[in-house]
Amino acid sequence: MTEPFDRIPSGGQGNGWSEQEALDDLKRIKDYLPAKYWSIFEIVVRFDEPAGYAGSSLTDCKNDQIASARVVVQFVADIIAMKERLTA
């Protein structure tokens, strides 16, 4: 099974170094979190899937799926901001 970050299409700009740096950043950030949380975050934020779809691995109730996915996305974003020392 390939990792989701292996599916980044090439921009065709011939800038392989920047692409490699982006892949390295994703790998580092992914390692901050449990795999299940990263997967939900990536499904919603990176691949623009509905929160209900992403949250379906957490619960069977449709309303809870959406709420759960939102909480996970917020949590992951907070962890990334904390670890990467981003300020608002």
N, C-alpha and C positions, 0 to 999 in steps of 0.2 A: 504494500500500500504506500502510495506516495504522500508526502506531507503537503498540506494545502499551499504552503509558500513555494512549492516546486511548480505550481501552476501559474505563476506570474508570466504573462506573455511578454515577449521581448518588444521593446518600443521601436526597434528597428533603427535606433540612432547610432548603433555601434559603440555605445558607451557601456561596455561590459563591466568596467570597474565600479561605476555607480550602481549598477544592478547588483553586483556582488556585495557591495556595502549595504544595500537595502536588505538583501537576504540575510546578511550577518546580523543586522539590527533586529529583524524579525525573529531570528533564532534566539538571540540574547533575551529579547522581551518575552518570548514564548516560555522560556525557562523560568521566569519569575512566578509562574502560575500553574495550578493544577491543569492537567490536560483537558478535562471536561469544561472548565471555565474558559480556557483559551478557545476551545472549539466553538462554544456558544458566542463568545465575543467576535470571533472571526466570521462566523456565519452571518451575524447581524450587521457588523460594522464594515467588514471588508467585502463580503460577497452580497450585501444588500438584500438578504432574505428576510422575510417577516419574523418578528420576535416570537410569534406563536409557534412557528416551525422550529426555531432554534430551541425554544423552551420545552418542546415536546419530549425531550429526553429527561426532563426533570419531574414532570407530573402529567397526569391524564386529563385534568380539567383545563379547558381552553383558556378561561380567564386567568387561571394560575400560571399557565404556560407563558403568557405575555408578561405578566407581572414578574415572574421568576427570571425570565430572560432580561428584562430591564434592570433588575437588581444586579444580575451577574455582569451585564455590560457596564453599569456604573462602578461596580467593585473593581473590575479589571482596569477600567480607565483610571480609577484612583490609584491603583497599584502601579500602573505604568507611570503616571505623573510623579508619584512618590519616588520610585526607583530611578527615573530619568531626571528627577529634580526639576520638573517643569513648574513654572509659576504662572498664575493667571493674571 
